[in-house]
Amino acid sequence: MGPKHDRGVSPYLVGIAALFVTCLITANITAVKLMMAGPFIVPAGIVIFPLSYLFGDVLTEVYGYAVTRRIIWLGFGCNLIAVAAIAVAGAVPAAPFWHGQAAYDSILGATPRLLAASFLAYLVGEFCNSFILAKLKILTKGRWLWSRTLGSTVVGQGIDSSIFVVVAFVGAMSGADLGLTILGQWLLKSLYEVIATPLTYAIVNHLKRVEGLDTYDYDTNFSPLAIAD
């Protein structure tokens, strides 16, 4: 089905893309705080990061993998700009009367290792999530949306959590602690998706109706690096 709008980019697509990027950048900034979630130690970014998967699911389900691929890279670029701006702002000399430099560096001055872990986990996890959802949509012939959103999220979040924790903390944590941290993040993020399923259904159904669009990726090039659709 084709979109009802044919003059420029859909405002709904712009809105979902903006929410996706906002969740990503906010999660990376707040992730510096560690909190307890039952027996698990998890970064505070978990409060909002799973929403990026929800919006990623919506994008793939309605607009398709090719559009989602562009927005995943857009999120990567926006996050890179945010990180660079924070680093430059932290490096310039502070005013003599300002005494918050140590706090600024402590909260916002992420190490290169943590940044590498975050960027790598995000890219691999989001692309896996979108790929699996697109393939499951074809396999299920568009039925059982819940099976696609939950199935893709369980895999994508599992990969995301594993890559981030291993790259960021291997050598600094014992193997048992690494495993427990990965398990905690994976379970909580997956539970988040389960709870948010009614919201996903509402957004997807509304967008399909107003956009007149329901994309199936039969002939899509699924390479994350592809430029053309």
DALINNOR-V212974 format. One record per backbone hydrogen bond with DSSP energy under -0.5 kcal/mol. NH is the residue of the N-H (numbers start at 1). CO is the residue of the C=O. E is the energy in kcal/mol with one decimal. If there is no record, write none. Layout:
# DALINNOR-V212974
nh=NH co=CO e=E
nh=NH co=CO e=E
This chain:
# DALINNOR-V212974
nh=4 co=211 e=-2.3
nh=8 co=6 e=-0.6
nh=14 co=10 e=-2.0
nh=15 co=11 e=-2.1
nh=16 co=12 e=-2.5
nh=17 co=13 e=-2.5
nh=18 co=14 e=-2.4
nh=19 co=15 e=-2.2
nh=20 co=16 e=-2.5
nh=21 co=17 e=-2.4
nh=22 co=18 e=-2.5
nh=23 co=19 e=-2.5
nh=24 co=20 e=-1.9
nh=25 co=21 e=-2.6
nh=26 co=22 e=-2.6
nh=27 co=23 e=-2.2
nh=28 co=24 e=-2.0
nh=29 co=25 e=-1.8
nh=30 co=26 e=-2.5
nh=31 co=27 e=-1.4
nh=32 co=29 e=-0.8
nh=33 co=30 e=-1.7
nh=35 co=42 e=-3.2
nh=37 co=40 e=-3.1
nh=40 co=37 e=-1.7
nh=42 co=35 e=-2.6
nh=42 co=40 e=-0.6
nh=44 co=30 e=-0.5
nh=44 co=33 e=-3.4
nh=46 co=43 e=-1.9
nh=47 co=44 e=-2.1
nh=48 co=45 e=-1.3
nh=49 co=45 e=-2.9
nh=50 co=46 e=-0.5
nh=51 co=48 e=-1.6
nh=52 co=48 e=-0.5
nh=52 co=49 e=-2.0
nh=53 co=49 e=-0.7
nh=53 co=50 e=-0.6
nh=54 co=50 e=-1.7
nh=55 co=51 e=-2.7
nh=56 co=52 e=-1.8
nh=57 co=53 e=-2.6
nh=58 co=54 e=-2.1
nh=59 co=55 e=-2.4
nh=60 co=56 e=-2.2
nh=61 co=57 e=-2.8
nh=62 co=58 e=-2.3
nh=63 co=59 e=-2.3
nh=64 co=59 e=-1.0
nh=64 co=60 e=-0.8
nh=68 co=64 e=-2.0
nh=69 co=65 e=-2.9
nh=70 co=66 e=-1.4
nh=71 co=67 e=-1.6
nh=72 co=68 e=-2.6
nh=73 co=69 e=-2.0
nh=74 co=70 e=-2.1
nh=75 co=71 e=-2.7
nh=76 co=72 e=-1.9
nh=77 co=73 e=-2.6
nh=78 co=74 e=-2.8
nh=79 co=75 e=-2.4
nh=80 co=76 e=-2.2
nh=81 co=77 e=-2.1
nh=82 co=78 e=-2.2
nh=83 co=79 e=-2.5
nh=84 co=80 e=-2.5
nh=85 co=81 e=-2.7
nh=86 co=82 e=-2.4
nh=87 co=83 e=-2.2
nh=88 co=84 e=-2.6
nh=89 co=85 e=-2.6
nh=90 co=86 e=-1.8
nh=91 co=87 e=-1.4
nh=92 co=88 e=-1.8
nh=98 co=95 e=-1.9
nh=99 co=97 e=-0.5
nh=104 co=100 e=-2.8
nh=105 co=101 e=-2.9
nh=106 co=102 e=-2.2
nh=107 co=103 e=-2.3
nh=108 co=104 e=-2.9
nh=109 co=104 e=-0.6
nh=109 co=105 e=-1.2
nh=110 co=108 e=-1.9
nh=115 co=111 e=-2.2
nh=116 co=112 e=-2.6
nh=117 co=113 e=-2.2
nh=118 co=114 e=-2.4
nh=119 co=115 e=-2.8
nh=120 co=116 e=-2.4
nh=121 co=117 e=-2.4
nh=122 co=118 e=-2.2
nh=123 co=119 e=-2.2
nh=124 co=120 e=-2.3
nh=125 co=121 e=-2.4
nh=126 co=122 e=-2.6
nh=127 co=123 e=-2.1
nh=128 co=124 e=-2.2
nh=129 co=125 e=-2.3
nh=130 co=126 e=-2.4
nh=131 co=127 e=-2.5
nh=132 co=128 e=-2.6
nh=133 co=129 e=-2.1
nh=134 co=130 e=-2.4
nh=135 co=131 e=-2.2
nh=136 co=132 e=-2.7
nh=137 co=133 e=-2.0
nh=138 co=134 e=-1.3
nh=139 co=135 e=-2.4
nh=140 co=136 e=-2.7
nh=141 co=138 e=-0.8
nh=142 co=137 e=-2.2
nh=143 co=140 e=-1.5
nh=147 co=144 e=-1.2
nh=148 co=144 e=-1.1
nh=148 co=145 e=-0.6
nh=149 co=145 e=-2.5
nh=150 co=146 e=-2.4
nh=151 co=147 e=-1.5
nh=152 co=148 e=-2.4
nh=153 co=149 e=-1.6
nh=154 co=150 e=-2.7
nh=155 co=151 e=-1.7
nh=156 co=152 e=-3.0
nh=157 co=153 e=-3.2
nh=158 co=154 e=-1.3
nh=159 co=155 e=-2.4
nh=160 co=156 e=-2.7
nh=161 co=157 e=-2.8
nh=162 co=158 e=-2.1
nh=163 co=159 e=-2.7
nh=164 co=160 e=-2.4
nh=165 co=161 e=-2.3
nh=166 co=162 e=-2.3
nh=167 co=163 e=-2.6
nh=168 co=164 e=-2.5
nh=169 co=165 e=-2.4
nh=170 co=166 e=-2.0
nh=171 co=173 e=-0.7
nh=172 co=169 e=-2.1
nh=173 co=169 e=-1.3
nh=178 co=174 e=-2.5
nh=179 co=175 e=-2.4
nh=180 co=176 e=-2.3
nh=181 co=177 e=-2.5
nh=182 co=178 e=-2.5
nh=183 co=179 e=-2.5
nh=184 co=180 e=-2.5
nh=185 co=181 e=-2.3
nh=186 co=182 e=-2.6
nh=187 co=183 e=-2.7
nh=188 co=184 e=-2.2
nh=189 co=185 e=-2.5
nh=190 co=186 e=-2.3
nh=191 co=187 e=-2.5
nh=192 co=188 e=-2.1
nh=193 co=189 e=-1.6
nh=194 co=190 e=-1.9
nh=195 co=191 e=-2.5
nh=196 co=192 e=-2.1
nh=197 co=194 e=-1.2
nh=200 co=196 e=-2.2
nh=201 co=197 e=-2.6
nh=202 co=198 e=-2.2
nh=203 co=199 e=-2.5
nh=204 co=200 e=-2.8
nh=205 co=201 e=-2.7
nh=206 co=202 e=-2.0
nh=207 co=203 e=-2.7
nh=208 co=204 e=-2.7
nh=209 co=205 e=-1.6
nh=210 co=206 e=-2.7
nh=211 co=207 e=-2.8
nh=212 co=208 e=-1.2
nh=213 co=208 e=-0.7
nh=214 co=1 e=-0.5
nh=215 co=62 e=-1.4
nh=218 co=216 e=-1.5
nh=221 co=229 e=-1.1
nh=222 co=220 e=-0.7
nh=226 co=223 e=-1.4
